[in-house]
Amino acid sequence: MDLKSLKLKLKSKTKFSSKKEFTLNSRLHWDIILYISGLLVVAALVFGFYFFMQANNDLDSLDSETIASKIETLNKNKIQKVLDMFSGREQKSIEILNSATTTPDPSI
């Protein structure tokens, strides 16, 4: 047997002898991606609607007593300290704006 006949026998025994068998059906893959994306969008819409309805029902269940109890939990002393701090800052800002500059201009 010579080398050419051996190559010929090997080629004939291989399963994939032509390149046509290696092609992929890209249309099928894009269809699968499209359907999965559509399902994800629909699932997100359903979840969003469910979450909105739950939040809406929670807002309806609030009454004036629960709101008043939340307001009472705030410490009035802490609020007053914060207001004093901001009024002090306001006074300092006004003093800074109204005062003349004491440092000479370096560009002169």
Phi and psi restraints in degrees (range 20) as a CNS / XPLOR table:
assign (resid 1 and name C) (resid 2 and name N)
       (resid 2 and name CA) (resid 2 and name C) 1.0 -99.1 20.0 2
assign (resid 2 and name N) (resid 2 and name CA)
       (resid 2 and name C) (resid 3 and name N) 1.0 175.6 20.0 2
assign (resid 2 and name C) (resid 3 and name N)
       (resid 3 and name CA) (resid 3 and name C) 1.0 -68.3 20.0 2
assign (resid 3 and name N) (resid 3 and name CA)
       (resid 3 and name C) (resid 4 and name N) 1.0 -34.6 20.0 2
assign (resid 3 and name C) (resid 4 and name N)
       (resid 4 and name CA) (resid 4 and name C) 1.0 -67.4 20.0 2
assign (resid 4 and name N) (resid 4 and name CA)
       (resid 4 and name C) (resid 5 and name N) 1.0 -41.5 20.0 2
assign (resid 4 and name C) (resid 5 and name N)
       (resid 5 and name CA) (resid 5 and name C) 1.0 -69.1 20.0 2
assign (resid 5 and name N) (resid 5 and name CA)
       (resid 5 and name C) (resid 6 and name N) 1.0 -32.0 20.0 2
assign (resid 5 and name C) (resid 6 and name N)
       (resid 6 and name CA) (resid 6 and name C) 1.0 -67.9 20.0 2
assign (resid 6 and name N) (resid 6 and name CA)
       (resid 6 and name C) (resid 7 and name N) 1.0 -41.7 20.0 2
assign (resid 6 and name C) (resid 7 and name N)
       (resid 7 and name CA) (resid 7 and name C) 1.0 -64.6 20.0 2
assign (resid 7 and name N) (resid 7 and name CA)
       (resid 7 and name C) (resid 8 and name N) 1.0 -38.4 20.0 2
assign (resid 7 and name C) (resid 8 and name N)
       (resid 8 and name CA) (resid 8 and name C) 1.0 -64.5 20.0 2
assign (resid 8 and name N) (resid 8 and name CA)
       (resid 8 and name C) (resid 9 and name N) 1.0 -41.6 20.0 2
assign (resid 8 and name C) (resid 9 and name N)
       (resid 9 and name CA) (resid 9 and name C) 1.0 -66.2 20.0 2
assign (resid 9 and name N) (resid 9 and name CA)
       (resid 9 and name C) (resid 10 and name N) 1.0 -39.5 20.0 2
assign (resid 9 and name C) (resid 10 and name N)
       (resid 10 and name CA) (resid 10 and name C) 1.0 -66.5 20.0 2
assign (resid 10 and name N) (resid 10 and name CA)
       (resid 10 and name C) (resid 11 and name N) 1.0 -39.2 20.0 2
assign (resid 10 and name C) (resid 11 and name N)
       (resid 11 and name CA) (resid 11 and name C) 1.0 -65.6 20.0 2
assign (resid 11 and name N) (resid 11 and name CA)
       (resid 11 and name C) (resid 12 and name N) 1.0 -38.5 20.0 2
assign (resid 11 and name C) (resid 12 and name N)
       (resid 12 and name CA) (resid 12 and name C) 1.0 -72.6 20.0 2
assign (resid 12 and name N) (resid 12 and name CA)
       (resid 12 and name C) (resid 13 and name N) 1.0 -23.0 20.0 2
assign (resid 12 and name C) (resid 13 and name N)
       (resid 13 and name CA) (resid 13 and name C) 1.0 -87.6 20.0 2
assign (resid 13 and name N) (resid 13 and name CA)
       (resid 13 and name C) (resid 14 and name N) 1.0 -16.3 20.0 2
assign (resid 13 and name C) (resid 14 and name N)
       (resid 14 and name CA) (resid 14 and name C) 1.0 -70.4 20.0 2
assign (resid 14 and name N) (resid 14 and name CA)
       (resid 14 and name C) (resid 15 and name N) 1.0 145.8 20.0 2
assign (resid 14 and name C) (resid 15 and name N)
       (resid 15 and name CA) (resid 15 and name C) 1.0 -70.5 20.0 2
assign (resid 15 and name N) (resid 15 and name CA)
       (resid 15 and name C) (resid 16 and name N) 1.0 -44.2 20.0 2
assign (resid 15 and name C) (resid 16 and name N)
       (resid 16 and name CA) (resid 16 and name C) 1.0 -102.0 20.0 2
assign (resid 16 and name N) (resid 16 and name CA)
       (resid 16 and name C) (resid 17 and name N) 1.0 85.2 20.0 2
assign (resid 16 and name C) (resid 17 and name N)
       (resid 17 and name CA) (resid 17 and name C) 1.0 -90.9 20.0 2
assign (resid 17 and name N) (resid 17 and name CA)
       (resid 17 and name C) (resid 18 and name N) 1.0 -16.9 20.0 2
assign (resid 17 and name C) (resid 18 and name N)
       (resid 18 and name CA) (resid 18 and name C) 1.0 -123.0 20.0 2
assign (resid 18 and name N) (resid 18 and name CA)
       (resid 18 and name C) (resid 19 and name N) 1.0 158.0 20.0 2
assign (resid 18 and name C) (resid 19 and name N)
       (resid 19 and name CA) (resid 19 and name C) 1.0 -77.1 20.0 2
assign (resid 19 and name N) (resid 19 and name CA)
       (resid 19 and name C) (resid 20 and name N) 1.0 -13.6 20.0 2
assign (resid 19 and name C) (resid 20 and name N)
       (resid 20 and name CA) (resid 20 and name C) 1.0 -66.7 20.0 2
assign (resid 20 and name N) (resid 20 and name CA)
       (resid 20 and name C) (resid 21 and name N) 1.0 -25.6 20.0 2
assign (resid 20 and name C) (resid 21 and name N)
       (resid 21 and name CA) (resid 21 and name C) 1.0 -76.1 20.0 2
assign (resid 21 and name N) (resid 21 and name CA)
       (resid 21 and name C) (resid 22 and name N) 1.0 -13.4 20.0 2
assign (resid 21 and name C) (resid 22 and name N)
       (resid 22 and name CA) (resid 22 and name C) 1.0 -94.1 20.0 2
assign (resid 22 and name N) (resid 22 and name CA)
       (resid 22 and name C) (resid 23 and name N) 1.0 -0.2 20.0 2
assign (resid 22 and name C) (resid 23 and name N)
       (resid 23 and name CA) (resid 23 and name C) 1.0 -73.6 20.0 2
assign (resid 23 and name N) (resid 23 and name CA)
       (resid 23 and name C) (resid 24 and name N) 1.0 145.2 20.0 2
assign (resid 23 and name C) (resid 24 and name N)
       (resid 24 and name CA) (resid 24 and name C) 1.0 -104.4 20.0 2
assign (resid 24 and name N) (resid 24 and name CA)
       (resid 24 and name C) (resid 25 and name N) 1.0 149.6 20.0 2
assign (resid 24 and name C) (resid 25 and name N)
       (resid 25 and name CA) (resid 25 and name C) 1.0 -90.1 20.0 2
assign (resid 25 and name N) (resid 25 and name CA)
       (resid 25 and name C) (resid 26 and name N) 1.0 91.7 20.0 2
assign (resid 25 and name C) (resid 26 and name N)
       (resid 26 and name CA) (resid 26 and name C) 1.0 -70.2 20.0 2
assign (resid 26 and name N) (resid 26 and name CA)
       (resid 26 and name C) (resid 27 and name N) 1.0 -27.0 20.0 2
assign (resid 26 and name C) (resid 27 and name N)
       (resid 27 and name CA) (resid 27 and name C) 1.0 -61.1 20.0 2
assign (resid 27 and name N) (resid 27 and name CA)
       (resid 27 and name C) (resid 28 and name N) 1.0 -41.8 20.0 2
assign (resid 27 and name C) (resid 28 and name N)
       (resid 28 and name CA) (resid 28 and name C) 1.0 -64.0 20.0 2
assign (resid 28 and name N) (resid 28 and name CA)
       (resid 28 and name C) (resid 29 and name N) 1.0 -41.6 20.0 2
assign (resid 28 and name C) (resid 29 and name N)
       (resid 29 and name CA) (resid 29 and name C) 1.0 -65.6 20.0 2
assign (resid 29 and name N) (resid 29 and name CA)
       (resid 29 and name C) (resid 30 and name N) 1.0 -42.5 20.0 2
assign (resid 29 and name C) (resid 30 and name N)
       (resid 30 and name CA) (resid 30 and name C) 1.0 -66.8 20.0 2
assign (resid 30 and name N) (resid 30 and name CA)
       (resid 30 and name C) (resid 31 and name N) 1.0 -35.8 20.0 2
assign (resid 30 and name C) (resid 31 and name N)
       (resid 31 and name CA) (resid 31 and name C) 1.0 -63.7 20.0 2
assign (resid 31 and name N) (resid 31 and name CA)
       (resid 31 and name C) (resid 32 and name N) 1.0 -41.8 20.0 2
assign (resid 31 and name C) (resid 32 and name N)
       (resid 32 and name CA) (resid 32 and name C) 1.0 -63.6 20.0 2
assign (resid 32 and name N) (resid 32 and name CA)
       (resid 32 and name C) (resid 33 and name N) 1.0 -44.7 20.0 2
assign (resid 32 and name C) (resid 33 and name N)
       (resid 33 and name CA) (resid 33 and name C) 1.0 -61.8 20.0 2
assign (resid 33 and name N) (resid 33 and name CA)
       (resid 33 and name C) (resid 34 and name N) 1.0 -41.0 20.0 2
assign (resid 33 and name C) (resid 34 and name N)
       (resid 34 and name CA) (resid 34 and name C) 1.0 -63.8 20.0 2
assign (resid 34 and name N) (resid 34 and name CA)
       (resid 34 and name C) (resid 35 and name N) 1.0 -44.6 20.0 2
assign (resid 34 and name C) (resid 35 and name N)
       (resid 35 and name CA) (resid 35 and name C) 1.0 -67.5 20.0 2
assign (resid 35 and name N) (resid 35 and name CA)
       (resid 35 and name C) (resid 36 and name N) 1.0 -40.2 20.0 2
assign (resid 35 and name C) (resid 36 and name N)
       (resid 36 and name CA) (resid 36 and name C) 1.0 -64.3 20.0 2
assign (resid 36 and name N) (resid 36 and name CA)
       (resid 36 and name C) (resid 37 and name N) 1.0 -42.5 20.0 2
assign (resid 36 and name C) (resid 37 and name N)
       (resid 37 and name CA) (resid 37 and name C) 1.0 -62.7 20.0 2
assign (resid 37 and name N) (resid 37 and name CA)
       (resid 37 and name C) (resid 38 and name N) 1.0 -42.0 20.0 2
assign (resid 37 and name C) (resid 38 and name N)
       (resid 38 and name CA) (resid 38 and name C) 1.0 -62.0 20.0 2
assign (resid 38 and name N) (resid 38 and name CA)
       (resid 38 and name C) (resid 39 and name N) 1.0 -42.2 20.0 2
assign (resid 38 and name C) (resid 39 and name N)
       (resid 39 and name CA) (resid 39 and name C) 1.0 -64.4 20.0 2
assign (resid 39 and name N) (resid 39 and name CA)
       (resid 39 and name C) (resid 40 and name N) 1.0 -38.9 20.0 2
assign (resid 39 and name C) (resid 40 and name N)
       (resid 40 and name CA) (resid 40 and name C) 1.0 -64.6 20.0 2
assign (resid 40 and name N) (resid 40 and name CA)
       (resid 40 and name C) (resid 41 and name N) 1.0 -39.7 20.0 2
assign (resid 40 and name C) (resid 41 and name N)
       (resid 41 and name CA) (resid 41 and name C) 1.0 -65.4 20.0 2
assign (resid 41 and name N) (resid 41 and name CA)
       (resid 41 and name C) (resid 42 and name N) 1.0 -44.6 20.0 2
assign (resid 41 and name C) (resid 42 and name N)
       (resid 42 and name CA) (resid 42 and name C) 1.0 -63.4 20.0 2
assign (resid 42 and name N) (resid 42 and name CA)
       (resid 42 and name C) (resid 43 and name N) 1.0 -41.3 20.0 2
assign (resid 42 and name C) (resid 43 and name N)
       (resid 43 and name CA) (resid 43 and name C) 1.0 -63.5 20.0 2
assign (resid 43 and name N) (resid 43 and name CA)
       (resid 43 and name C) (resid 44 and name N) 1.0 -39.4 20.0 2
assign (resid 43 and name C) (resid 44 and name N)
       (resid 44 and name CA) (resid 44 and name C) 1.0 -65.3 20.0 2
assign (resid 44 and name N) (resid 44 and name CA)
       (resid 44 and name C) (resid 45 and name N) 1.0 -39.8 20.0 2
assign (resid 44 and name C) (resid 45 and name N)
       (resid 45 and name CA) (resid 45 and name C) 1.0 -65.1 20.0 2
assign (resid 45 and name N) (resid 45 and name CA)
       (resid 45 and name C) (resid 46 and name N) 1.0 -42.6 20.0 2
assign (resid 45 and name C) (resid 46 and name N)
       (resid 46 and name CA) (resid 46 and name C) 1.0 -64.4 20.0 2
assign (resid 46 and name N) (resid 46 and name CA)
       (resid 46 and name C) (resid 47 and name N) 1.0 -44.8 20.0 2
assign (resid 46 and name C) (resid 47 and name N)
       (resid 47 and name CA) (resid 47 and name C) 1.0 -63.0 20.0 2
assign (resid 47 and name N) (resid 47 and name CA)
       (resid 47 and name C) (resid 48 and name N) 1.0 -42.1 20.0 2
assign (resid 47 and name C) (resid 48 and name N)
       (resid 48 and name CA) (resid 48 and name C) 1.0 -62.1 20.0 2
assign (resid 48 and name N) (resid 48 and name CA)
       (resid 48 and name C) (resid 49 and name N) 1.0 -43.1 20.0 2
assign (resid 48 and name C) (resid 49 and name N)
       (resid 49 and name CA) (resid 49 and name C) 1.0 -65.2 20.0 2
assign (resid 49 and name N) (resid 49 and name CA)
       (resid 49 and name C) (resid 50 and name N) 1.0 -42.6 20.0 2
assign (resid 49 and name C) (resid 50 and name N)
       (resid 50 and name CA) (resid 50 and name C) 1.0 -62.3 20.0 2
assign (resid 50 and name N) (resid 50 and name CA)
       (resid 50 and name C) (resid 51 and name N) 1.0 -44.7 20.0 2
assign (resid 50 and name C) (resid 51 and name N)
       (resid 51 and name CA) (resid 51 and name C) 1.0 -64.3 20.0 2
assign (resid 51 and name N) (resid 51 and name CA)
       (resid 51 and name C) (resid 52 and name N) 1.0 -40.0 20.0 2
assign (resid 51 and name C) (resid 52 and name N)
       (resid 52 and name CA) (resid 52 and name C) 1.0 -63.2 20.0 2
assign (resid 52 and name N) (resid 52 and name CA)
       (resid 52 and name C) (resid 53 and name N) 1.0 -43.1 20.0 2
assign (resid 52 and name C) (resid 53 and name N)
       (resid 53 and name CA) (resid 53 and name C) 1.0 -65.8 20.0 2
assign (resid 53 and name N) (resid 53 and name CA)
       (resid 53 and name C) (resid 54 and name N) 1.0 -38.6 20.0 2
assign (resid 53 and name C) (resid 54 and name N)
       (resid 54 and name CA) (resid 54 and name C) 1.0 -63.5 20.0 2
assign (resid 54 and name N) (resid 54 and name CA)
       (resid 54 and name C) (resid 55 and name N) 1.0 -45.4 20.0 2
assign (resid 54 and name C) (resid 55 and name N)
       (resid 55 and name CA) (resid 55 and name C) 1.0 -65.6 20.0 2
assign (resid 55 and name N) (resid 55 and name CA)
       (resid 55 and name C) (resid 56 and name N) 1.0 -37.9 20.0 2
assign (resid 55 and name C) (resid 56 and name N)
       (resid 56 and name CA) (resid 56 and name C) 1.0 -65.7 20.0 2
assign (resid 56 and name N) (resid 56 and name CA)
       (resid 56 and name C) (resid 57 and name N) 1.0 -40.5 20.0 2
assign (resid 56 and name C) (resid 57 and name N)
       (resid 57 and name CA) (resid 57 and name C) 1.0 -67.7 20.0 2
assign (resid 57 and name N) (resid 57 and name CA)
       (resid 57 and name C) (resid 58 and name N) 1.0 -35.2 20.0 2
assign (resid 57 and name C) (resid 58 and name N)
       (resid 58 and name CA) (resid 58 and name C) 1.0 -66.1 20.0 2
assign (resid 58 and name N) (resid 58 and name CA)
       (resid 58 and name C) (resid 59 and name N) 1.0 -37.2 20.0 2
assign (resid 58 and name C) (resid 59 and name N)
       (resid 59 and name CA) (resid 59 and name C) 1.0 -68.2 20.0 2
assign (resid 59 and name N) (resid 59 and name CA)
       (resid 59 and name C) (resid 60 and name N) 1.0 -35.7 20.0 2
assign (resid 59 and name C) (resid 60 and name N)
       (resid 60 and name CA) (resid 60 and name C) 1.0 -69.0 20.0 2
assign (resid 60 and name N) (resid 60 and name CA)
       (resid 60 and name C) (resid 61 and name N) 1.0 -29.1 20.0 2
assign (resid 60 and name C) (resid 61 and name N)
       (resid 61 and name CA) (resid 61 and name C) 1.0 -79.3 20.0 2
assign (resid 61 and name N) (resid 61 and name CA)
       (resid 61 and name C) (resid 62 and name N) 1.0 -12.0 20.0 2
assign (resid 61 and name C) (resid 62 and name N)
       (resid 62 and name CA) (resid 62 and name C) 1.0 -72.3 20.0 2
assign (resid 62 and name N) (resid 62 and name CA)
       (resid 62 and name C) (resid 63 and name N) 1.0 133.3 20.0 2
assign (resid 62 and name C) (resid 63 and name N)
       (resid 63 and name CA) (resid 63 and name C) 1.0 -120.9 20.0 2
assign (resid 63 and name N) (resid 63 and name CA)
       (resid 63 and name C) (resid 64 and name N) 1.0 177.8 20.0 2
assign (resid 63 and name C) (resid 64 and name N)
       (resid 64 and name CA) (resid 64 and name C) 1.0 -66.6 20.0 2
assign (resid 64 and name N) (resid 64 and name CA)
       (resid 64 and name C) (resid 65 and name N) 1.0 -28.3 20.0 2
assign (resid 64 and name C) (resid 65 and name N)
       (resid 65 and name CA) (resid 65 and name C) 1.0 -67.7 20.0 2
assign (resid 65 and name N) (resid 65 and name CA)
       (resid 65 and name C) (resid 66 and name N) 1.0 -42.5 20.0 2
assign (resid 65 and name C) (resid 66 and name N)
       (resid 66 and name CA) (resid 66 and name C) 1.0 -69.3 20.0 2
assign (resid 66 and name N) (resid 66 and name CA)
       (resid 66 and name C) (resid 67 and name N) 1.0 -35.9 20.0 2
assign (resid 66 and name C) (resid 67 and name N)
       (resid 67 and name CA) (resid 67 and name C) 1.0 -66.8 20.0 2
assign (resid 67 and name N) (resid 67 and name CA)
       (resid 67 and name C) (resid 68 and name N) 1.0 -42.3 20.0 2
assign (resid 67 and name C) (resid 68 and name N)
       (resid 68 and name CA) (resid 68 and name C) 1.0 -64.4 20.0 2
assign (resid 68 and name N) (resid 68 and name CA)
       (resid 68 and name C) (resid 69 and name N) 1.0 -37.9 20.0 2
assign (resid 68 and name C) (resid 69 and name N)
       (resid 69 and name CA) (resid 69 and name C) 1.0 -67.3 20.0 2
assign (resid 69 and name N) (resid 69 and name CA)
       (resid 69 and name C) (resid 70 and name N) 1.0 -33.4 20.0 2
assign (resid 69 and name C) (resid 70 and name N)
       (resid 70 and name CA) (resid 70 and name C) 1.0 -70.3 20.0 2
assign (resid 70 and name N) (resid 70 and name CA)
       (resid 70 and name C) (resid 71 and name N) 1.0 -35.3 20.0 2
assign (resid 70 and name C) (resid 71 and name N)
       (resid 71 and name CA) (resid 71 and name C) 1.0 -69.5 20.0 2
assign (resid 71 and name N) (resid 71 and name CA)
       (resid 71 and name C) (resid 72 and name N) 1.0 -37.7 20.0 2
assign (resid 71 and name C) (resid 72 and name N)
       (resid 72 and name CA) (resid 72 and name C) 1.0 -67.4 20.0 2
assign (resid 72 and name N) (resid 72 and name CA)
       (resid 72 and name C) (resid 73 and name N) 1.0 -24.1 20.0 2
assign (resid 72 and name C) (resid 73 and name N)
       (resid 73 and name CA) (resid 73 and name C) 1.0 -72.0 20.0 2
assign (resid 73 and name N) (resid 73 and name CA)
       (resid 73 and name C) (resid 74 and name N) 1.0 -16.8 20.0 2
assign (resid 73 and name C) (resid 74 and name N)
       (resid 74 and name CA) (resid 74 and name C) 1.0 -70.8 20.0 2
assign (resid 74 and name N) (resid 74 and name CA)
       (resid 74 and name C) (resid 75 and name N) 1.0 136.3 20.0 2
assign (resid 74 and name C) (resid 75 and name N)
       (resid 75 and name CA) (resid 75 and name C) 1.0 -85.0 20.0 2
assign (resid 75 and name N) (resid 75 and name CA)
       (resid 75 and name C) (resid 76 and name N) 1.0 119.1 20.0 2
assign (resid 75 and name C) (resid 76 and name N)
       (resid 76 and name CA) (resid 76 and name C) 1.0 -69.5 20.0 2
assign (resid 76 and name N) (resid 76 and name CA)
       (resid 76 and name C) (resid 77 and name N) 1.0 -28.5 20.0 2
assign (resid 76 and name C) (resid 77 and name N)
       (resid 77 and name CA) (resid 77 and name C) 1.0 -65.6 20.0 2
assign (resid 77 and name N) (resid 77 and name CA)
       (resid 77 and name C) (resid 78 and name N) 1.0 -40.2 20.0 2
assign (resid 77 and name C) (resid 78 and name N)
       (resid 78 and name CA) (resid 78 and name C) 1.0 -65.3 20.0 2
assign (resid 78 and name N) (resid 78 and name CA)
       (resid 78 and name C) (resid 79 and name N) 1.0 -39.6 20.0 2
assign (resid 78 and name C) (resid 79 and name N)
       (resid 79 and name CA) (resid 79 and name C) 1.0 -64.7 20.0 2
assign (resid 79 and name N) (resid 79 and name CA)
       (resid 79 and name C) (resid 80 and name N) 1.0 -41.6 20.0 2
assign (resid 79 and name C) (resid 80 and name N)
       (resid 80 and name CA) (resid 80 and name C) 1.0 -64.8 20.0 2
assign (resid 80 and name N) (resid 80 and name CA)
       (resid 80 and name C) (resid 81 and name N) 1.0 -38.4 20.0 2
assign (resid 80 and name C) (resid 81 and name N)
       (resid 81 and name CA) (resid 81 and name C) 1.0 -62.5 20.0 2
assign (resid 81 and name N) (resid 81 and name CA)
       (resid 81 and name C) (resid 82 and name N) 1.0 -41.2 20.0 2
assign (resid 81 and name C) (resid 82 and name N)
       (resid 82 and name CA) (resid 82 and name C) 1.0 -66.4 20.0 2
assign (resid 82 and name N) (resid 82 and name CA)
       (resid 82 and name C) (resid 83 and name N) 1.0 -41.8 20.0 2
assign (resid 82 and name C) (resid 83 and name N)
       (resid 83 and name CA) (resid 83 and name C) 1.0 -63.8 20.0 2
assign (resid 83 and name N) (resid 83 and name CA)
       (resid 83 and name C) (resid 84 and name N) 1.0 -40.1 20.0 2
assign (resid 83 and name C) (resid 84 and name N)
       (resid 84 and name CA) (resid 84 and name C) 1.0 -63.7 20.0 2
assign (resid 84 and name N) (resid 84 and name CA)
       (resid 84 and name C) (resid 85 and name N) 1.0 -40.0 20.0 2
assign (resid 84 and name C) (resid 85 and name N)
       (resid 85 and name CA) (resid 85 and name C) 1.0 -62.0 20.0 2
assign (resid 85 and name N) (resid 85 and name CA)
       (resid 85 and name C) (resid 86 and name N) 1.0 -44.0 20.0 2
assign (resid 85 and name C) (resid 86 and name N)
       (resid 86 and name CA) (resid 86 and name C) 1.0 -69.3 20.0 2
assign (resid 86 and name N) (resid 86 and name CA)
       (resid 86 and name C) (resid 87 and name N) 1.0 -35.9 20.0 2
assign (resid 86 and name C) (resid 87 and name N)
       (resid 87 and name CA) (resid 87 and name C) 1.0 -68.4 20.0 2
assign (resid 87 and name N) (resid 87 and name CA)
       (resid 87 and name C) (resid 88 and name N) 1.0 -35.6 20.0 2
assign (resid 87 and name C) (resid 88 and name N)
       (resid 88 and name CA) (resid 88 and name C) 1.0 -63.6 20.0 2
assign (resid 88 and name N) (resid 88 and name CA)
       (resid 88 and name C) (resid 89 and name N) 1.0 -41.0 20.0 2
assign (resid 88 and name C) (resid 89 and name N)
       (resid 89 and name CA) (resid 89 and name C) 1.0 -64.6 20.0 2
assign (resid 89 and name N) (resid 89 and name CA)
       (resid 89 and name C) (resid 90 and name N) 1.0 -39.0 20.0 2
assign (resid 89 and name C) (resid 90 and name N)
       (resid 90 and name CA) (resid 90 and name C) 1.0 -62.7 20.0 2
assign (resid 90 and name N) (resid 90 and name CA)
       (resid 90 and name C) (resid 91 and name N) 1.0 -43.1 20.0 2
assign (resid 90 and name C) (resid 91 and name N)
       (resid 91 and name CA) (resid 91 and name C) 1.0 -62.9 20.0 2
assign (resid 91 and name N) (resid 91 and name CA)
       (resid 91 and name C) (resid 92 and name N) 1.0 -42.4 20.0 2
assign (resid 91 and name C) (resid 92 and name N)
       (resid 92 and name CA) (resid 92 and name C) 1.0 -63.9 20.0 2
assign (resid 92 and name N) (resid 92 and name CA)
       (resid 92 and name C) (resid 93 and name N) 1.0 -39.3 20.0 2
assign (resid 92 and name C) (resid 93 and name N)
       (resid 93 and name CA) (resid 93 and name C) 1.0 -64.7 20.0 2
assign (resid 93 and name N) (resid 93 and name CA)
       (resid 93 and name C) (resid 94 and name N) 1.0 -41.1 20.0 2
assign (resid 93 and name C) (resid 94 and name N)
       (resid 94 and name CA) (resid 94 and name C) 1.0 -65.2 20.0 2
assign (resid 94 and name N) (resid 94 and name CA)
       (resid 94 and name C) (resid 95 and name N) 1.0 -41.8 20.0 2
assign (resid 94 and name C) (resid 95 and name N)
       (resid 95 and name CA) (resid 95 and name C) 1.0 -61.8 20.0 2
assign (resid 95 and name N) (resid 95 and name CA)
       (resid 95 and name C) (resid 96 and name N) 1.0 -42.1 20.0 2
assign (resid 95 and name C) (resid 96 and name N)
       (resid 96 and name CA) (resid 96 and name C) 1.0 -65.0 20.0 2
assign (resid 96 and name N) (resid 96 and name CA)
       (resid 96 and name C) (resid 97 and name N) 1.0 -42.5 20.0 2
assign (resid 96 and name C) (resid 97 and name N)
       (resid 97 and name CA) (resid 97 and name C) 1.0 -67.9 20.0 2
assign (resid 97 and name N) (resid 97 and name CA)
       (resid 97 and name C) (resid 98 and name N) 1.0 -35.3 20.0 2
assign (resid 97 and name C) (resid 98 and name N)
       (resid 98 and name CA) (resid 98 and name C) 1.0 -85.8 20.0 2
assign (resid 98 and name N) (resid 98 and name CA)
       (resid 98 and name C) (resid 99 and name N) 1.0 -18.3 20.0 2
assign (resid 98 and name C) (resid 99 and name N)
       (resid 99 and name CA) (resid 99 and name C) 1.0 -79.3 20.0 2
assign (resid 99 and name N) (resid 99 and name CA)
       (resid 99 and name C) (resid 100 and name N) 1.0 150.1 20.0 2
assign (resid 99 and name C) (resid 100 and name N)
       (resid 100 and name CA) (resid 100 and name C) 1.0 -82.9 20.0 2
assign (resid 100 and name N) (resid 100 and name CA)
       (resid 100 and name C) (resid 101 and name N) 1.0 153.5 20.0 2
assign (resid 100 and name C) (resid 101 and name N)
       (resid 101 and name CA) (resid 101 and name C) 1.0 -75.4 20.0 2
assign (resid 101 and name N) (resid 101 and name CA)
       (resid 101 and name C) (resid 102 and name N) 1.0 134.9 20.0 2
assign (resid 101 and name C) (resid 102 and name N)
       (resid 102 and name CA) (resid 102 and name C) 1.0 -97.2 20.0 2
assign (resid 102 and name N) (resid 102 and name CA)
       (resid 102 and name C) (resid 103 and name N) 1.0 -18.2 20.0 2
assign (resid 102 and name C) (resid 103 and name N)
       (resid 103 and name CA) (resid 103 and name C) 1.0 -88.9 20.0 2
assign (resid 103 and name N) (resid 103 and name CA)
       (resid 103 and name C) (resid 104 and name N) 1.0 137.2 20.0 2
assign (resid 103 and name C) (resid 104 and name N)
       (resid 104 and name CA) (resid 104 and name C) 1.0 -72.1 20.0 2
assign (resid 104 and name N) (resid 104 and name CA)
       (resid 104 and name C) (resid 105 and name N) 1.0 155.9 20.0 2
assign (resid 104 and name C) (resid 105 and name N)
       (resid 105 and name CA) (resid 105 and name C) 1.0 -73.7 20.0 2
assign (resid 105 and name N) (resid 105 and name CA)
       (resid 105 and name C) (resid 106 and name N) 1.0 120.5 20.0 2
assign (resid 105 and name C) (resid 106 and name N)
       (resid 106 and name CA) (resid 106 and name C) 1.0 -71.1 20.0 2
assign (resid 106 and name N) (resid 106 and name CA)
       (resid 106 and name C) (resid 107 and name N) 1.0 -13.1 20.0 2
assign (resid 106 and name C) (resid 107 and name N)
       (resid 107 and name CA) (resid 107 and name C) 1.0 -83.2 20.0 2
assign (resid 107 and name N) (resid 107 and name CA)
       (resid 107 and name C) (resid 108 and name N) 1.0 -10.2 20.0 2
